[in-house]
Amino acid sequence: MIVMFIGAHPDDIELGAGGTLLKHLRNGDKVIYIILSRGEKGGDSKEREKELLEVINYLGISDYFLFNFPDTRFYEKLIEIKDVLEDLINKFKPNRIYTHSLSDSHQDHRTTAEAVKIAGRKVKQILSFWAPLTYNNFHPSYFVDISEFIEEKIKILEIFRSQNHKDFLKKETILGINKYHGFINGVNYAEGFEIIRFIEE
């Protein structure tokens, strides 16, 4: 299986879908990892890039792409982002894409989701992960059991040291969200996803 993870900023993917990412890697799936911005509005861009590359190295991902679209101003570059993603989708032909929610209140996250929906119109499975600014607009209906990977997910998120002052990256916050999604599905820990498109292959 070929899966593509697309995030707006460093740590977005790991926060919303880190356990699922680990599970795909453990299963031997081919993972394509894409980050669209260095996240300069949320901290020093060089430090954030260094942390991100440390995570990529830890995970052993060889197919990764880090772009430099302007943090908080993705809406100005929607067509460019769509074109970049479309080229990568055509190149790798993923079976499934994980990205941001179309209802996310962060403009970069929402623009990323819109670009993915357009660029990935021929991809059979597109799922959206949770982020802090989805607030109560996030309604997952697809869940992945990450009980086996929750501690490693926490370990990976701790690599983003420049962001560890943020409440949504606190261990107890992450455990609480994933524990809740696990509880409602009868497992210890789970990640929830909204379905943009899901056609069984």
Helices and strands as residue ranges (DSSP letters): E 2-7, H 12-26, E 30-35, G 40-42, H 45-59, E 64-66, G 74-77, H 78-92, E 96-99, H 107-119, E 125-129, G 132-137, E 142-145, G 147-149, H 150-157, G 161-163, G 167-169, H 171-183, E 190-198
